[in-house]
Amino acid sequence: MSYKFLDMLTTDSVRAAQTENGAREQWEDFPGDRRFDHFDERAAAFIAARDSFYMASVSENGWPYVQHRGGPPGFLKVLDDKTLGFADFRGNRQYISLGNVRADDRVALFMVDYPRRKRLKLLAHMTVHDVNENPELAARIIDADYPGQVERLMTLSLESYDWNCPQHIIPRFTKDMVDLAAKPLQDEIARLTAENEELREKLGSQNG
């Protein structure tokens, strides 16, 4: 059966490492079907909820480079069942990823849902688009209410994705998540504080 993501990354040295660690037979006889070359509803929903991801590219001198990308939740758009898109915001202006993909358009993305301890990884080919020359694509990708300065548009043509296990993911929560969870408690504290102040005033008037 197929395990496309792993098949794409299993080189001779990877096979040797699997053999040395007693895992080669596990993957040679993999019984499932994990082509994952189209985004299903689960993957699309997971991607649409992310507010960040990590992207790896490889330089012409062979060094890998990993970059963090962030934005409002859903800034990484699922354009169709094989294509993602995102706005490239101005950052430190080193343009390492941009330069890398001009020489080799292959990238790897890693996305993590820390609260739910889930992670998705994918392999894709990245294409760079001029914002002004692609108004329809820009309208689909750019979040008008986000203040980041958009320099260009990126699209990712999927080769394959895969789900990672949840091991060793420490749950982390954003400020918005914490604020939402704490709101009932804060409301109750405010109510009790007001009630206590009212009782103090009544007690003070009775004693006066």
Secondary structure, DSSP 8 states (H G I E B T S, - for coil): ---HHHHHH--HHHHHHHHHTT-HHHHHT--S-----S--HHHHHHHHT-SEEEEEEE-TTS-EEEEEEE-STT-SEEEETTEEEEEEE--SS--HHHHHHHH--EEEEEEEETTTTEEEEEEEEEEEE-TTT-HHHHHHH--TT----EEEEEEEEEEEEEEE--TT------HHHHHHHHHHHHHHHHHHHHHHHHHHHHHHHHH-
